[in-house]
C-alpha cells in the first residue's frame, strides 16, 4: 500500500509544482511560560507504562532534545529573515518561543529531577555537546532546515500518539510535574508541527534535500537517543546487567515501544514513513480534537494540570512584510 502510494506521488511530483498552504487559515498558537519548580521528590522512574527501559527512552529524549531544540531555534531564526509571508513569519517566531521554553524547562527537569536520581545528565550532555558541535552545527543552512523539518515530523508523530493514548501510557505513580511537563510538550509540538515544514517548502522545496533531513532525524531519534536510553538503566544500576528482573523489563519495554497495536514506534511507523511521500504535509493528520482535549486537561482554569505552574502567555504580533 505504502509503495503504491509512493509511486503515485512520485508520478505527480514529476508533473506538478509545490502548492503552498493558505496561511490565513492557520490557527495561531501562543508562547506559554511555566515554572514547575522541580524537586524530584515524588519522581517515579518507570513513569512510562511501568517500563524501565521505555521510560529511559523518554528521559534520554529530555536530555538530548534540548540540544535539538537549540538547533531548531538557531535554524528558525536564520531562515525567518527569508520568509516574506507575515503570518508564516509570526508562526516561526511563536515556534522559536515555544522551543526556547521547552529547552529551559527540560534543562530544569534534567538538573533538578533526573540528576538527583542518578541519571547520567552530565555525561550525556558532554556527548550531545560534541555531537552537535562537531556534527549538526557544521551542516550548511539548507541541510539544517531539512533536519529541523525532519525532527519536527518525529516529534509531531510522537505527540499525536501520546495524545491519542493518554489514558494508558502514564503509570498511576507518575507525579503531576513530570506528567504535566510531557503533556504540555506534546501539546505544543502538535500546535507547531507544520511550521518547519512550511518554511522548508517555501524556501527550498527540494525533495531530495527534505528526505536527507528525514534520514538524519531518523538516525538521531531512533539511533542516538535510543542508544542513550539503553545506557541509562545500566549506568544508574550496573547490577542490572545480571538482573533477571531487568532483562524481563527489557522484553516488556521492547514490546511497549514496538508493539504494532499500541507501541509508540510500532504503531506509528506508517505515519513516520508518510514523510517520504513527495506530496506529504503534516496537516494530513488532523489533531484538532486531540489538541482540544489536551487543552481542557491542561489549561482549564479550575482543573487544568498546568494551572499551578502557569505564569503567562503571549501571542507574537503579525507584522506587515
TORNU-191963 format. One record per residue (C-alpha): residue number from 1; x, y, z. Coordinates in Angstrom, 1 decimal. Layout:
N
@num=NUM	east=X	north=Y	up=Z
...
END
This chain:
321
@num=1	east=0.0	north=0.0	up=0.0
@num=2	east=2.7	north=2.5	up=1.0
@num=3	east=4.9	north=1.6	up=-2.0
@num=4	east=1.9	north=2.1	up=-4.4
@num=5	east=1.2	north=5.5	up=-2.8
@num=6	east=4.8	north=6.5	up=-3.1
@num=7	east=4.9	north=5.6	up=-6.8
@num=8	east=1.7	north=7.6	up=-7.4
@num=9	east=3.1	north=10.5	up=-5.5
@num=10	east=6.4	north=10.4	up=-7.5
@num=11	east=4.4	north=10.5	up=-10.7
@num=12	east=2.5	north=13.5	up=-9.5
@num=13	east=5.8	north=15.2	up=-8.5
@num=14	east=7.3	north=14.9	up=-11.9
@num=15	east=4.4	north=16.9	up=-13.4
@num=16	east=3.5	north=19.4	up=-10.7
@num=17	east=4.7	north=22.4	up=-8.7
@num=18	east=4.7	north=22.9	up=-5.0
@num=19	east=1.3	north=24.1	up=-3.6
@num=20	east=1.7	north=26.5	up=-0.7
@num=21	east=-1.0	north=26.5	up=2.1
@num=22	east=-3.2	north=29.4	up=2.8
@num=23	east=-1.5	north=30.8	up=5.9
@num=24	east=-4.6	north=32.9	up=6.8
@num=25	east=-6.4	north=29.7	up=7.6
@num=26	east=-3.8	north=28.6	up=10.1
@num=27	east=-4.7	north=28.5	up=13.8
@num=28	east=-2.3	north=30.8	up=15.8
@num=29	east=-0.6	north=29.5	up=18.9
@num=30	east=0.9	north=31.3	up=21.8
@num=31	east=4.2	north=31.2	up=23.7
@num=32	east=3.4	north=29.9	up=27.2
@num=33	east=5.7	north=30.4	up=30.2
@num=34	east=5.7	north=27.8	up=33.0
@num=35	east=7.6	north=27.4	up=36.3
@num=36	east=7.4	north=23.8	up=37.5
@num=37	east=9.9	north=24.2	up=40.4
@num=38	east=11.0	north=20.6	up=40.1
@num=39	east=12.4	north=18.9	up=43.2
@num=40	east=12.4	north=15.2	up=42.2
@num=41	east=10.8	north=14.1	up=45.5
@num=42	east=7.9	north=12.2	up=44.0
@num=43	east=9.6	north=11.2	up=40.8
@num=44	east=8.8	north=7.7	up=39.6
@num=45	east=11.5	north=6.2	up=37.4
@num=46	east=9.2	north=3.8	up=35.4
@num=47	east=6.6	north=6.5	up=34.7
@num=48	east=6.0	north=5.4	up=31.1
@num=49	east=3.8	north=2.3	up=31.2
@num=50	east=5.7	north=1.0	up=34.3
@num=51	east=8.6	north=0.1	up=31.9
@num=52	east=12.2	north=0.9	up=33.0
@num=53	east=13.8	north=0.9	up=29.5
@num=54	east=10.9	north=2.5	up=27.8
@num=55	east=10.9	north=5.3	up=30.4
@num=56	east=14.6	north=5.6	up=30.0
@num=57	east=14.0	north=6.4	up=26.3
@num=58	east=11.7	north=9.3	up=27.3
@num=59	east=14.2	north=10.6	up=29.8
@num=60	east=17.0	north=10.3	up=27.2
@num=61	east=14.8	north=12.4	up=24.9
@num=62	east=14.6	north=15.0	up=27.6
@num=63	east=18.4	north=15.3	up=27.8
@num=64	east=19.3	north=15.1	up=24.2
@num=65	east=16.4	north=17.0	up=22.6
@num=66	east=17.4	north=20.2	up=24.5
@num=67	east=20.2	north=20.3	up=22.0
@num=68	east=17.9	north=19.6	up=19.2
@num=69	east=15.7	north=22.4	up=20.3
@num=70	east=18.6	north=24.8	up=20.3
@num=71	east=19.4	north=23.7	up=16.8
@num=72	east=15.8	north=24.3	up=15.8
@num=73	east=15.9	north=27.8	up=17.4
@num=74	east=19.1	north=28.8	up=15.6
@num=75	east=17.9	north=27.4	up=12.3
@num=76	east=14.5	north=29.0	up=12.6
@num=77	east=16.0	north=32.4	up=13.4
@num=78	east=18.3	north=32.3	up=10.4
@num=79	east=15.6	north=31.3	up=7.9
@num=80	east=12.9	north=33.6	up=9.4
@num=81	east=14.6	north=36.5	up=7.5
@num=82	east=13.9	north=34.8	up=4.2
@num=83	east=10.2	north=34.4	up=4.9
@num=84	east=8.1	north=37.1	up=3.3
@num=85	east=4.6	north=36.0	up=4.4
@num=86	east=3.8	north=37.9	up=7.6
@num=87	east=1.6	north=35.1	up=9.1
@num=88	east=4.2	north=32.4	up=8.5
@num=89	east=6.9	north=34.7	up=9.9
@num=90	east=4.7	north=35.2	up=13.0
@num=91	east=4.3	north=31.4	up=13.3
@num=92	east=8.1	north=31.0	up=13.1
@num=93	east=8.5	north=33.5	up=15.9
@num=94	east=6.0	north=31.6	up=18.0
@num=95	east=7.8	north=28.3	up=17.2
@num=96	east=11.1	north=29.8	up=18.4
@num=97	east=9.4	north=31.0	up=21.6
@num=98	east=7.9	north=27.6	up=22.4
@num=99	east=11.1	north=25.7	up=21.7
@num=100	east=13.1	north=28.1	up=23.9
@num=101	east=10.7	north=27.5	up=26.8
@num=102	east=10.9	north=23.7	up=26.1
@num=103	east=14.7	north=23.8	up=26.4
@num=104	east=14.6	north=25.9	up=29.5
@num=105	east=12.0	north=23.7	up=31.3
@num=106	east=13.6	north=20.4	up=30.3
@num=107	east=17.0	north=21.6	up=31.4
@num=108	east=15.5	north=22.4	up=34.8
@num=109	east=13.8	north=18.9	up=34.9
@num=110	east=17.2	north=17.3	up=34.0
@num=111	east=19.1	north=19.2	up=36.6
@num=112	east=16.5	north=19.1	up=39.5
@num=113	east=14.9	north=15.7	up=38.9
@num=114	east=16.9	north=13.4	up=36.7
@num=115	east=20.4	north=14.3	up=38.1
@num=116	east=19.1	north=13.8	up=41.6
@num=117	east=18.0	north=10.3	up=40.7
@num=118	east=21.4	north=9.2	up=39.4
@num=119	east=20.6	north=9.7	up=35.7
@num=120	east=23.8	north=10.4	up=33.7
@num=121	east=22.8	north=14.0	up=32.8
@num=122	east=26.3	north=15.5	up=32.9
@num=123	east=27.9	north=12.6	up=30.8
@num=124	east=25.1	north=12.7	up=28.2
@num=125	east=25.4	north=16.4	up=27.9
@num=126	east=29.1	north=16.0	up=27.2
@num=127	east=28.2	north=13.5	up=24.4
@num=128	east=25.4	north=15.7	up=23.0
@num=129	east=27.5	north=18.9	up=23.0
@num=130	east=30.2	north=17.2	up=20.9
@num=131	east=27.8	north=15.5	up=18.5
@num=132	east=26.1	north=18.8	up=17.8
@num=133	east=29.3	north=21.0	up=17.9
@num=134	east=31.3	north=18.8	up=15.5
@num=135	east=28.3	north=17.4	up=13.6
@num=136	east=25.0	north=19.0	up=13.2
@num=137	east=26.0	north=22.6	up=13.8
@num=138	east=28.5	north=22.4	up=10.9
@num=139	east=25.9	north=21.5	up=8.4
@num=140	east=25.1	north=24.1	up=5.8
@num=141	east=21.9	north=26.0	up=6.5
@num=142	east=19.7	north=24.3	up=3.8
@num=143	east=20.6	north=20.9	up=5.4
@num=144	east=19.9	north=22.3	up=8.9
@num=145	east=16.5	north=23.4	up=7.8
@num=146	east=15.8	north=20.0	up=6.3
@num=147	east=16.9	north=18.3	up=9.5
@num=148	east=14.8	north=20.7	up=11.5
@num=149	east=11.7	north=19.8	up=9.5
@num=150	east=12.5	north=16.1	up=9.9
@num=151	east=12.9	north=16.4	up=13.7
@num=152	east=9.6	north=18.3	up=13.9
@num=153	east=7.9	north=15.5	up=12.0
@num=154	east=9.1	north=12.9	up=14.5
@num=155	east=8.0	north=15.0	up=17.5
@num=156	east=4.6	north=15.6	up=15.9
@num=157	east=4.1	north=11.8	up=15.3
@num=158	east=5.1	north=11.1	up=18.9
@num=159	east=2.8	north=13.9	up=20.2
@num=160	east=-0.2	north=12.6	up=18.3
@num=161	east=0.5	north=9.1	up=19.6
@num=162	east=0.7	north=10.4	up=23.2
@num=163	east=-2.5	north=12.5	up=22.9
@num=164	east=-4.3	north=9.6	up=21.4
@num=165	east=-3.2	north=7.1	up=24.1
@num=166	east=-3.1	north=9.5	up=27.0
@num=167	east=-5.2	north=7.3	up=29.2
@num=168	east=-2.9	north=4.3	up=29.0
@num=169	east=0.7	north=5.4	up=28.7
@num=170	east=1.3	north=7.0	up=32.1
@num=171	east=1.9	north=4.9	up=35.2
@num=172	east=-0.5	north=5.6	up=38.0
@num=173	east=2.5	north=6.5	up=40.2
@num=174	east=3.7	north=9.4	up=37.9
@num=175	east=3.9	north=12.8	up=39.7
@num=176	east=1.9	north=15.7	up=38.4
@num=177	east=5.0	north=17.7	up=37.4
@num=178	east=6.5	north=15.0	up=35.2
@num=179	east=3.2	north=14.3	up=33.6
@num=180	east=2.4	north=17.9	up=33.1
@num=181	east=5.8	north=18.5	up=31.6
@num=182	east=5.4	north=15.9	up=28.9
@num=183	east=1.7	north=16.6	up=28.2
@num=184	east=2.5	north=20.3	up=27.7
@num=185	east=5.4	north=19.5	up=25.5
@num=186	east=3.3	north=17.1	up=23.3
@num=187	east=0.5	north=19.6	up=23.0
@num=188	east=2.9	north=22.4	up=21.8
@num=189	east=4.7	north=20.1	up=19.4
@num=190	east=1.4	north=19.3	up=17.8
@num=191	east=0.4	north=23.0	up=17.7
@num=192	east=3.5	north=24.0	up=15.7
@num=193	east=4.0	north=20.7	up=13.8
@num=194	east=3.7	north=22.3	up=10.3
@num=195	east=5.8	north=25.4	up=10.7
@num=196	east=9.3	north=24.0	up=10.0
@num=197	east=7.9	north=22.0	up=7.0
@num=198	east=6.1	north=25.1	up=5.6
@num=199	east=9.3	north=27.1	up=5.8
@num=200	east=11.3	north=24.4	up=4.2
@num=201	east=8.8	north=24.1	up=1.3
@num=202	east=8.6	north=27.8	up=0.9
@num=203	east=12.4	north=28.4	up=0.8
@num=204	east=13.6	north=25.2	up=-0.8
@num=205	east=11.0	north=22.6	up=-1.6
@num=206	east=13.8	north=20.2	up=-2.8
@num=207	east=12.5	north=16.7	up=-2.3
@num=208	east=15.9	north=15.0	up=-2.1
@num=209	east=17.1	north=17.5	up=0.5
@num=210	east=13.9	north=17.0	up=2.5
@num=211	east=14.4	north=13.3	up=2.6
@num=212	east=18.1	north=13.6	up=3.6
@num=213	east=17.0	north=15.6	up=6.6
@num=214	east=14.4	north=13.0	up=7.4
@num=215	east=17.0	north=10.2	up=7.5
@num=216	east=19.3	north=12.3	up=9.6
@num=217	east=16.5	north=12.9	up=12.0
@num=218	east=15.7	north=9.2	up=12.0
@num=219	east=19.3	north=8.4	up=12.9
@num=220	east=19.2	north=10.9	up=15.7
@num=221	east=15.9	north=10.0	up=17.3
@num=222	east=15.8	north=6.3	up=16.6
@num=223	east=19.5	north=5.6	up=16.8
@num=224	east=21.4	north=8.0	up=19.0
@num=225	east=18.6	north=8.7	up=21.5
@num=226	east=17.8	north=5.0	up=21.7
@num=227	east=21.4	north=4.2	up=22.4
@num=228	east=21.3	north=6.7	up=25.2
@num=229	east=18.2	north=5.1	up=26.6
@num=230	east=19.9	north=1.6	up=26.6
@num=231	east=22.7	north=3.1	up=28.7
@num=232	east=20.6	north=4.8	up=31.3
@num=233	east=19.5	north=1.7	up=33.3
@num=234	east=23.0	north=0.2	up=33.3
@num=235	east=24.7	north=3.5	up=34.3
@num=236	east=22.2	north=4.0	up=37.1
@num=237	east=22.4	north=0.4	up=38.3
@num=238	east=25.3	north=-1.6	up=36.9
@num=239	east=23.9	north=-4.7	up=38.5
@num=240	east=21.1	north=-4.6	up=36.1
@num=241	east=23.4	north=-6.3	up=33.6
@num=242	east=23.0	north=-9.5	up=35.6
@num=243	east=19.5	north=-8.9	up=37.0
@num=244	east=16.7	north=-11.3	up=35.6
@num=245	east=14.2	north=-8.7	up=36.7
@num=246	east=15.8	north=-6.1	up=34.4
@num=247	east=16.0	north=-8.4	up=31.4
@num=248	east=12.4	north=-9.2	up=31.9
@num=249	east=11.7	north=-5.5	up=31.8
@num=250	east=13.8	north=-5.2	up=28.6
@num=251	east=11.5	north=-7.6	up=26.9
@num=252	east=8.4	north=-5.8	up=28.2
@num=253	east=9.8	north=-2.4	up=27.2
@num=254	east=10.6	north=-3.5	up=23.7
@num=255	east=7.0	north=-4.7	up=23.4
@num=256	east=5.8	north=-1.4	up=24.8
@num=257	east=7.8	north=0.5	up=22.2
@num=258	east=7.4	north=-1.7	up=19.2
@num=259	east=4.0	north=-3.4	up=19.6
@num=260	east=2.2	north=-2.8	up=16.2
@num=261	east=-1.1	north=-2.1	up=18.0
@num=262	east=-0.1	north=0.4	up=20.6
@num=263	east=3.6	north=0.8	up=20.7
@num=264	east=4.9	north=4.3	up=20.2
@num=265	east=7.3	north=3.1	up=17.4
@num=266	east=5.5	north=0.0	up=16.2
@num=267	east=2.1	north=1.6	up=15.7
@num=268	east=3.3	north=4.9	up=14.2
@num=269	east=5.8	north=3.5	up=11.6
@num=270	east=3.3	north=4.1	up=8.8
@num=271	east=2.8	north=7.7	up=9.9
@num=272	east=6.5	north=8.3	up=10.1
@num=273	east=7.1	north=6.9	up=6.7
@num=274	east=4.4	north=9.1	up=5.1
@num=275	east=7.1	north=11.8	up=5.2
@num=276	east=8.6	north=10.0	up=2.1
@num=277	east=5.6	north=10.9	up=0.0
@num=278	east=6.5	north=13.9	up=-2.2
@num=279	east=3.0	north=15.4	up=-1.6
@num=280	east=3.1	north=14.9	up=2.2
@num=281	east=2.1	north=17.6	up=4.6
@num=282	east=2.0	north=17.5	up=8.4
@num=283	east=-1.6	north=18.5	up=8.4
@num=284	east=-2.6	north=15.4	up=6.6
@num=285	east=-3.1	north=14.2	up=10.1
@num=286	east=-5.7	north=16.4	up=11.8
@num=287	east=-5.0	north=16.6	up=15.5
@num=288	east=-7.6	north=19.3	up=16.3
@num=289	east=-9.8	north=17.1	up=18.5
@num=290	east=-6.8	north=15.8	up=20.5
@num=291	east=-5.5	north=19.3	up=21.0
@num=292	east=-8.8	north=20.5	up=22.3
@num=293	east=-8.9	north=17.6	up=24.7
@num=294	east=-5.3	north=18.3	up=25.9
@num=295	east=-6.0	north=22.0	up=26.4
@num=296	east=-9.0	north=21.2	up=28.5
@num=297	east=-7.0	north=18.8	up=30.6
@num=298	east=-4.0	north=21.1	up=31.0
@num=299	east=-5.3	north=24.7	up=30.8
@num=300	east=-8.8	north=24.6	up=32.3
@num=301	east=-8.7	north=27.4	up=34.9
@num=302	east=-10.4	north=25.3	up=37.5
@num=303	east=-8.9	north=21.8	up=36.9
@num=304	east=-6.0	north=22.1	up=34.5
@num=305	east=-2.9	north=20.2	up=35.3
@num=306	east=-0.7	north=23.1	up=34.3
@num=307	east=-2.5	north=25.9	up=36.2
@num=308	east=-0.3	north=25.7	up=39.3
@num=309	east=2.8	north=26.1	up=37.1
@num=310	east=1.4	north=28.5	up=34.5
@num=311	east=2.8	north=32.1	up=34.7
@num=312	east=1.9	north=33.9	up=31.4
@num=313	east=1.4	north=33.5	up=27.7
@num=314	east=1.5	north=35.9	up=24.8
@num=315	east=0.9	north=35.8	up=21.0
@num=316	east=3.6	north=37.3	up=18.8
@num=317	east=2.3	north=40.1	up=16.6
@num=318	east=1.8	north=39.8	up=12.9
@num=319	east=3.9	north=42.5	up=11.2
@num=320	east=3.5	north=43.6	up=7.7
@num=321	east=6.1	north=42.3	up=5.2
END
